[in-house]
Amino acid sequence: MPDSLGHSVGAERFELLTRLAGNEDPFEMNVKKRATGTKEEPTLIPSLYDKRLIGCVC
Protein backbone atom coordinates (compact mmCIF):
# COMPACT_ATOMS: atom_id res chain seq x y z
CA MET A 1 0.00 0.00 0.00
CA PRO A 2 1.49 3.40 -0.94
CA ASP A 3 2.29 6.00 1.68
CA SER A 4 0.05 9.01 2.22
CA LEU A 5 2.58 11.45 0.73
CA GLY A 6 1.77 10.34 -2.80
CA HIS A 7 -1.94 10.97 -2.29
CA SER A 8 -1.84 14.16 -0.23
CA VAL A 9 -2.46 17.67 -1.59
CA GLY A 10 -2.58 21.20 -0.23
CA ALA A 11 -1.87 21.88 3.43
CA GLU A 12 -1.56 18.19 4.27
CA ARG A 13 1.18 17.75 1.64
CA PHE A 14 2.99 20.88 2.85
CA GLU A 15 2.93 19.52 6.41
CA LEU A 16 4.21 16.08 5.40
CA LEU A 17 7.02 17.52 3.25
CA THR A 18 8.22 19.95 5.93
CA ARG A 19 8.15 17.21 8.57
CA LEU A 20 10.26 15.01 6.28
CA ALA A 21 12.69 17.93 5.87
CA GLY A 22 13.11 18.06 9.66
CA ASN A 23 10.76 20.86 10.67
CA GLU A 24 8.53 19.53 13.47
CA ASP A 25 6.47 22.75 13.63
CA PRO A 26 5.59 23.59 10.00
CA PHE A 27 2.71 25.95 10.85
CA GLU A 28 4.51 27.70 13.76
CA MET A 29 1.82 26.57 16.23
CA ASN A 30 4.04 25.59 19.17
CA VAL A 31 3.98 27.78 22.28
CA LYS A 32 6.75 30.38 22.21
CA LYS A 33 8.87 31.20 25.25
CA ARG A 34 7.90 34.60 26.63
CA ALA A 35 10.47 37.27 27.43
CA THR A 36 9.97 40.10 29.91
CA GLY A 37 8.00 42.08 27.32
CA THR A 38 9.79 45.39 27.76
CA LYS A 39 11.21 47.64 25.05
CA GLU A 40 14.70 46.42 25.93
CA GLU A 41 13.72 42.72 25.84
CA PRO A 42 10.55 42.23 23.75
CA THR A 43 8.87 38.91 23.13
CA LEU A 44 9.63 38.16 19.47
CA ILE A 45 6.95 36.43 17.41
CA PRO A 46 7.97 35.17 13.95
CA SER A 47 5.74 36.23 11.07
CA LEU A 48 5.57 35.79 7.31
CA TYR A 49 4.06 39.25 6.85
CA ASP A 50 5.08 42.87 7.42
CA LYS A 51 2.10 43.47 9.72
CA ARG A 52 0.79 41.15 12.40
CA LEU A 53 -1.96 40.88 14.96
CA ILE A 54 -0.68 40.47 18.50
CA GLY A 55 -2.72 38.98 21.30
CA CYS A 56 -2.05 37.98 24.88
CA VAL A 57 -2.89 34.71 26.60
CA CYS A 58 -2.33 36.10 30.10
Order of alpha helices (4+ residues) and beta strands (2+ residues): alpha
